[in-house]
Amino acid sequence: MFEFDQYESKLHHDAPAAAVAGYPQDGAVAKLSLLSWGEHCTECAAPACYQTCDLYQARPDTRCRRFHFGIYKNRRFSSLRGYGAEVSFKKWGVLAAMGNTAMTSKGWVVFAERLASIAAPVLNAFGPLLHRLTKDERWAYPAFGLSRRFSNWLHTRNKGRSKPDAFLLEVFNPAQTVRMQLVMDYDPEARKRFETMVHIRPRFRTTVELPPGYSRHEFDRRLFQSFTETGLPFNVSLTPEADTSVRLVFLSADFVSYERKLSAGPQVKCVVWDLDNTMWQGILVEQDDVRLRPKLKELLETFDDRGILCSIASKNDHELAWQRLEALGIAEFFLAPQINWQPKSENVKLIAKKLNIGLDSLAFVDDNPFELTEVGTAVPEVLCINAQDIDSLADDPRFQGAKTADAKNRRKYYQEAIVREEKQAEFGQDYLRFLEYCEIRLEIHPYREEEFDRVAELAQRTNQLNFSGQKYDRVQLRAILDRADIEKYILHCSDRFGAYGLIGFGMVRRQAEEIEIQDLMLSCRVQGKLIEQAFFSHLESHHNPAGSRRIRVNFNATKRNQPARQALEDARFRAVEGDGGYIRDVGSDAARGIVEVRCSAGCGEPHGLGATEDALDAARG
């Protein structure tokens, strides 16, 4: 809901912004919270400042005019509400609202906003009279005051029972790129009343870059979680950086809940290929000089560059087929190939197991409708692609992978892992002795900007060792990285067989009583290597200047992160009832020198940190 009742057409000298066609209209928003967006000032001290400030310009309700003409309802734009809110900021202008995270149906919110727009002129008409009678300044602008009070009442009454999925900002920018500050902060009165009673967490602040044209920005609930949970009054504001005068059309500025997940589908991590009439033209057992499909090698190279693995599930003679793959110069691209006469669905499941990749991250490509149906029926999680669509895969959003150094090296990492497994077999059941033989090294350092792409990849793709269960897009991740109250750690791993690369990202917040690991995401390449245990022990021993007595890990169960839960339980963490976290006392770890830790964050000399005896027993199993 926007403060359209204070719009002054006589001040609106420029033509309204012209709408453009083609920007997405997402129907997935199911619930909204009622927010009342209005015109504010960065240096507001109303009403005293009205007498002393040279910039004061009275609106019809006597408040200060900080937008050139108020907020204009531009019906040329389509949105959740059927219009856009056009704003032209003046110096010190701020678009702000009283925070409210009580979620109700989209239809109810739209109806309430229409009702408020009808009532606002009536309330404002009687406001001056009531102001004179009561001498209460708030009655000079009753619509503004009552809308804020009502939003605050909904929020405090909700007390965190209903929670948004995200804060959604959709903007049309008719000119050059604009940078704005999005800030959520507790109301000054709330701080004054409650700061001595409860711990008020830091405000959420991030910079949003608005390019010319339409842009969409989605901020996950975890970024502003404290405001949702405490139920204390808070404010939300959008302010142009560098005090610039800009014109924008706001299409959405809402806390939202979705009916479905907004995505083009899961990202494919591995493509499993058929051979005959798919990888090559013809049937190998009928003609030994089959030729590679046009541009197929270029596609394999593209996938390899993006970190998308490739394998084979083909009904063929293994020796003959592999010789042909080598002759064609493409054998090196394929990991864990299954070339035999078994059902392809069984081979696909075996490939997923060998590569330690979820079935819903696999795509299967075949020319035979029978085989596609067999796999699709037996393993419905797998994405089945007809070979006639191969030429479109490079542009398919599900096959984009990542553009990082680690992505380019992913196949090499897996090939090294195969060598490790072969060596591990020599140690039989003594897995601990094998880990010691590997000489595992963990390197920890603070986050660096050049690592953003790889960290974003981990934040979007990690499943099994994603302790919080949370995924972040680039905008959400950038907002977290900008927070000064969170320590950001990067984890690299290597052993005597080679380097795993950048395999982990941790976000840590130190408090008086505990070290809180808000997020920890590790590549499945290091699963079972005790890396998470080494990281926990390292934080306890070398990043605990306040002498915290506990270490807490934020854990939220998903369908895929059972290995993360198991790792916590093996490391002697215990679940906190109803809290969603796992804790253990500092010093409860029986350190063993299994993993050598090197840290460039002021940790001193290299040191060995391993796992508890329980974790080692679990590792042996």
N, C-alpha and C positions, 0 to 999 in steps of 0.2 A: 504494500500500500504506500503510495507516494502522496506528498502534500500538495495536491493539485489545486486546493482551494486558495492558495496564496499566489497563484500565477497571475501576472499582469500583462495582458496583451499589448498595452501601450508601450511597454518596455522591450517588446520582442521585435526588434527591427530587422533581423536577418530572416531569410526564408527558413522554415523548418527543415530539418535534415531529411534528405530523400532516402527512402528505403531501397534496399537491394534484394534481389531474389536469390534463392539458392542456399541460404544458410540453414542448418539443420533445425527441424522442429521435433524435439524429442518428447514423445508421449509417455515416457517411463516414470515421470514424477507422479507419485501417488498422494503424497502428503506434503503440506507446507506448514510453516509457522507464521503467525500473523505479526508482521513487522510494520512499523510506521516510519518510513524514510522521510526525513525533512532536512531543512536548510540550517546549517550551523556554522560557527566560526571557530578557527583554531585557537583564538585567544579570547574566547567568550568569558565575560564576567557580568552577564546581564543581571539586572537592568542598569547597574552602576555605569558600565562602559558606554551606555547610550549617550551619557552626558559629556563624556571626555574623549571619545574616540573619533578621530577625523573621518574614519571610514564608515561611520554609522549612516545608514540609509533606511528609513522606516518602511516596513511592509504594511499592508492594510491592518495587520493585527499588532502593529508597533514593534515587533521583533526586527532584528537587523537583516537587511537584504544583502546576502552574500552570493546569490546567483543573479545573473544579469536580469532575468525576467521571472524568476521562480522556477517551478518545475512544470514543463509543458507536456500534456498528454498527446503524444504523437501517434495517431491512429494509422499512419502509413506503415508501421512496423507490426509484424505478428510476433506473438510471444505466448507464454503461459496464460496471460490475461487478455491477449488480443490487442495490445498496444505497447508502445515504448515510452519511457519517461525521459524526456530530453532536458538536459541540464547544461548551462553555460556558466562555468565557475568564475567568480571574481577572486580578487586577492583574499587570502585566508578562508576561502569557501570550503566547506566540508559537507558531504552527504552522510548523515548519521541516523541511527535508529537505536531505540532501547532494545536490548537483546531479548529474544524469546525462543526457546527451543522446545516448546510444547507443540507436538506435531498433530495436526488435524487434517481432514480430507481436503484435497485441493478445491473441490466444489464449495465446501463450507467457507474456506478462506476467501475465495473470490466473491461469494455472496456477502460476507461480512464487510469486505472492502467496498463493494458497491453501496451497501447500506450506510457505511461511514461517509462515503462521498456525498450522499444525499443529506446526511445530518450535519456535516461540517458547516455549510453556509448558514444554517439555522442557528447553530451554536455560536458561530462567530458574530451573527447579527445581535444576539443578546449579550454577548461578552462585554462590550464597552459599558452597558448599563450596569451589569453586575459588578464590574470593576469600580465604577464610581460609587456604588452603594456599599461595597464591602472593603474598598481600598486594598483588595488583594490583587497583586500584580498578575497572578496566574489567570485571572478571569479575563484579562485583556486578550488572551489567545487560548480559549477553552478547547477548541478542536485539537490543537497541538498537545496540550497538557493531558487531556483525557485519553487520547490515543496512546500516548506513552505509558500512562498509568495502567491502561487495560492490557497492553502487551506485557508489562512487568508483572501484573497480577497473574496472567496466564502462565508465565515462566516460573514464578515462585510457587504457584499452586501445583505445577507439574512435578517439581522436585526430582527431576531426572527420570521419571517413570517412562515417558516416551522420549526417544532420542533420534535426532536426524542422522542420516547417512553422511551428509556433507553440507557444506555451504556452497551454493551454486551462484556464480557470477557470469552473466552473459551481457556483452556490451557491443554496441556498434559505434565505431570510431570513424567519423567522416574525414578526418585530417591525418596528420603525421602521428607517429608512434608516441604514446603517452605512458608514463610510469606513475602508478598510484600506490599509496600506502593503504593496505587493508589492516585494520587494527581492531582487536577485541580486548576490552579491558573492563575490570570491575568498576561499577559506578562509584564515584568519590564517596558518596554517603555510605555505600556498602563497606568500603575500605575503612572509613572512620568508625563504623559501628562494630565491624566484625574482626578487624585485624588483630585485636588483642585476644580474641576468642578462638579464631581458627587461622590456619595458615593460608594466606591468599597467594596463589601461585602467580608466576609472572604472566603478563599479558601476552597475547599472541599478536605478532606483527610480521607482515611480509610485504614484499614489493611485487606488484602485479604489472606486467608489461602488456599494454593494450596496443596491438598493431593496427594499422589502418584496416577498416572493414570489420566484419564480425569476428569475435573471439569468445571462447568459452573457457572458464576457469573453475575447476572443481577442487575444493579443499576438504579432505577427509575429516571425519569427526574427531579422530585422535589428535588432530592438531589443536583443537579447542576443547578438549575433553573436560577440563576442569570446570568450565562454565556450564556445561551440560549437567555435570554431576552435583555441583554444590547447590544449584538453585538460587544462588545469590544474584542480585541485580547487576547487569553488565551492559555495556554499550558496544555498538559496532559502528565503525566509521570508514569512509573512503575519501582520501585526500590526495589531490594531485601533488606530485613531487616538485620541489623547487618553486612552490607557490606560483605555478603556471596557470594562465587563463586558458582553459580548454573547454570544448563542447563535446558531450558524449550522450548517447542514447542507451539507457539501462533497460535491458529486456528482462533480466532476472537478477535479483539480489536477495536470495532466500536460503534459509535452512530447509533442506529437502530430504524426503525419503523416497526410495525408488521401488517400483514394482518388480523390476528385473535389473540385472547387472548390465551396465552400459559398456559394451565391448563388441568387437567384431568377431569374438570367439577366442578360445585359448590359443596361445602362441605355440606353433609346432616346434619341437626340439629335435625331432628325428623323422626322416622320411624313409620309409621302407619300400623298396622298389621290387617289382616283378622284372623279369628279364625279357623273355620272348615277346615280341611285338609291343614292348613297353620301353625297356632300356635300349634295345636294338630292334631293327626291322628284320622280321623273319623268325624262324624257329630253329634253334641251334642244332638239335638232333637231326634235322632234315637238311641243313646246309651249314657247313662249318665256317663260312666266310660272311656271317651276318655283319651288317654295318650299323654303326651307332646312329641313333635317331638324330636328325639335324639339331644343332645347338644344345644337345644334351650335356656335352662336356662343359660348356659355358655355364649351364644351369648348376651343375655339380660344383663348379668353382665358385659360383655366386653363393650357394648355400654354405659352402665351406668357409667362405670369407665372412659370412654372417653368423657363424657358430652353430649352424644347423647340421646335425650329424646325418649320415646316410647309412643304410643297411640294405640287405637283400632278403626277400622271402620268395623263392622260386622253386618250382617243381622241375628239376633238371639234374643232370649228372654233375656233381660238385667239381670233380677234377677238370672235366671238359669246359664247364662254364667259367671256372676261375682262370684257366689258361687263356680263354678268350678275353676276359676282363683285363688281364695283364697285357695281352697283345694290343688291346684298344687303348691302353695307357690310363685306365681309370680304376684299377683294382685298389689303389691306395686310399680311395675315398670311403671305402666301405668297412664298417665295424661289425663284428659279430654276425657275419652273413650266415643265413640258413638256406642252403641250397640242397634240397632233398625231396623226398616224395611224400612228406607228411602234410596234413592239412595246414593251410597257410595261417589260419587263426592261431594254431598252436605255435607256429614259428614266430609270429608277431609277438605273442606273449613271452616267448623265450628271449627274443631280442630285447624287449623292455626290461626283463629281469636281468639280463647280462649287462645292460648299460645303466641299470638302476634309474630308469626313467618311467614316469607314470604313463599308463596307457592313453590317458587323455591328452598327452603331449606328442603322440605319434600320428603320422599320416601314412596311409597305405595306398600305393599307386599301382594299378593293374588295368590291363585292357579287357579282361574277361569279366562280363557281368556276373557269372556264377561265382567267381572268386571274390569279387567285391561284396556280393550278397552274403557269402559264407563268413567272411571276416566281419562285415557289418552286423551280422546277426549274433555271432559268437562273442565278439568283442565290441559292443556298441560304443564304447568310449573312444575308439579309434576313428579318426577322420578318413573316410574312404574317397579316393579321387580316381575318376576315370582317366585312362591314359590320353584320351583325346583332349583333355584340359591341361596337359603338361605345360604348354606354351604360356599359360596365364599365371603359373605359380609364382614366378619371380615378383609379380606385382600384387599378389594376394596379400592382404594385411596380416593374415595368419602365418605367413612365411617370411616375415621381415627380420627375425632374429635380432642381432645387435651389431653395431659397428664399433667394436672395441678391439684392443690388442688381445684380450683374453678370448674373445669370440673367435678371432682368427686362429688362435692356438688350441681351440677346444678339441679338435680331432687328435692333435698331438698328445694332449693331456690324457685322453681316453686310451690311446695306443700305449702310452707309458703305464697306464693303469693295468692293461692286459699283461704287460711284462711283470708288474708287481704281483698280480694274481698267480702267474706261473711260478714266480719265486716263492710266494706264500705257500704253495702246495708242497714245497720241499720241507717246510717246517711242520707239516701235519697239523695236529690239534693245538700246538703251542703258539697261539696267536700273539701272546705277549712277547715272546722271544723274536717273532717276526717283526713286530713294531720296533723293538730295540734295534734290530738289524737295519731297519729302514733309515734310522738316523733322521727322524722328522724334525724339521725346524719351522717354527712359527715366528714370523716377523710382524710386529705391531707398530703402527705409527699413526699420528693424527691425520684426519681426512685432508686431502689436497684437491684443489679445484680440478686439476687435470684428470682426476679419477672419477669425475662425476658420471660419465657415460657408463662405466663398469658398475658403479654403485647403483645407478638407476636400473641397470639390467638385473642385478641381484634383487633389488626392491620389487621388481615386477615379475620375476620368473621363479624365485625361490619358493619351494613348497615343503619338502620333507624336513628341512632344518630351518624353517621359518618359525621362530619361537612365538612371536606374537600373532602369527597367522595373517598379518596385515600386508597388503600390497599398496604401493605408492606409485602414482604417475609422476612425471617429471616436475610438474608444478607443485604437487604436494611435497615431494622430496626436497625441492629447492627451499620451500618454506621451513622445513625442519632443519636443513643445513644452515639456514640463516639465524637460527635460535642460539643465543649465547649461553643459555642455561643448560645446554645439553653437550656433553663431550662426545665427539664422533671419532671412532677408531676404525682403522683399516687393517685387515688381516691378510698376510701373504703366507703361503706355505710351500715347502719344498722338502724333498728327501733325496736319498742317494740315487734314485732312479730318474729324477728330473724335478722341474718346478710345476706346481699346481696353478701358479699365478695368484691373482687377487681373488681370494675365496671367501672373504667375510667382511661384514660391515656391522658394527655395534654402536648403539646409542645408549649412553650411560648418564645417569643423573645422580650425583652424590648428595646425600642428606645427612643430617646429624646422626641418625641411628642406623641407616642402611645405605648400601650401594644399590641403586635401582637400575637394572638393565632393561630399558624400555623396549628395545628392539635388538634382536640378534638374528642375522641372516647368514647362513653358511651354505656354500655350494655342496651339493650331494657328492662331489668328488672326494670330499674329506670325511664322509660319513664313516664312523667306526675307527677313526684315527685319533680320537681323544682330543681333538682340537678345541672343542667347546670347553672341556674340562680344564685344559691348560689356560684358556682365556679367563675362566672364572677364578682360578687360583692366582693368576697374574694380577687381576684387579684387587683381590684381597690383600696380596702381599706387597704390591708396588704402587697402587693407586688408591690408597686409603689413608690420607693424611689426617682425617678427622677421627680415625679410629672407630669407624662404624662397626657395629656388632653383628650386623646381618647383611647378607647379599640376597637381593630379590630379583627374580627374572619374571618379566611379564609374559605369561603364556595363555594363549587362547587356542583351544582345540579346533582343528579343521579336519576334513576328511583325509588330508594328506600329511599332516605333521606329527603323526604318532612317533616317528623316530626322535623328534625333538623332546617329546614328553619322556620317552624312554631314557634319553641322554640325561635329563634332569634327575630322574629317579635313580639312575645308576650313580650319579654324582652326589647322592645323599640329600638332594633337595626334597622338601615336603610341600604338598599342596596346601594353600591357605583356603579354608572353607569359605565358599561364596565370594572369593576375592579375585579369582582368575589369575593368581600369581603363585610362584613357587619360591620358597625361601630356605636358606640354611644359615647356620651360625658361622661367622668368620672363624677360621682356624679348625673347622671340622674336617678339612681335607687332609688326608695322609699323602703328602706330596711324594711323587716318584719321578725320577728323571727320565721319563719316556719321551717327552717333547721338549726340545730346547727352545726357549723363548728369547727373542731379541727384540728390544723395544727402543724406539727413538723418541720416546716421549718423556725423557728424564728418568728412566728406570734403572740406569746404572749398567753393570756388566751383564752379559748373557747369563741366564740361569735356567736350570731344568725344572719344569713343572709338569707333572703328569696327572694321574687320576687317583681316585680313592681305590682301595682294594676292591670295593664292590664294583666299581666301574671297570677295573681290570678283569675281574671275574666275568663280567658281562661281555667284555671285549673278547675274552678267550672263547666264549660260547658263540 
